[in-house]
Amino acid sequence: MQLKPYLTALLVILVASSAARAERFVIFGDLQDSSPEGRLRDAELVDRINEIAPAFSVYIGDIKEGGSRCTDDLFGTMREVFDRHERPFDLHAR
């Protein structure tokens, strides 16, 4: 069982549920599962972030698996996922 999607979701929930601060933000990363199911989970994660309505979100990490190729299709797919953000979004991918 892959734990990264669950750990990422847990991070989103923990950051969003912290109290007593003026602004909420989300930091997440390592969306490496390039299968259709993985990309669906990525989109669902962004939808959950939108529900939380943070002031901004930051993505830090990889957008592909280690041995996979960097292609225009990959970047197009990830652009679609990241374009789902309704609030300011900053991308720091490797």
Secondary structure, DSSP 4 states (H G I P E B T S, - for coil): ---HHHHHHHHHHHHHH--S-S--EEEE------SHHHHHHHHHHHHHHHHH--SEEEEEE-SS-TTS---HHHHHHHHHHHTT-SS-EEEEE-
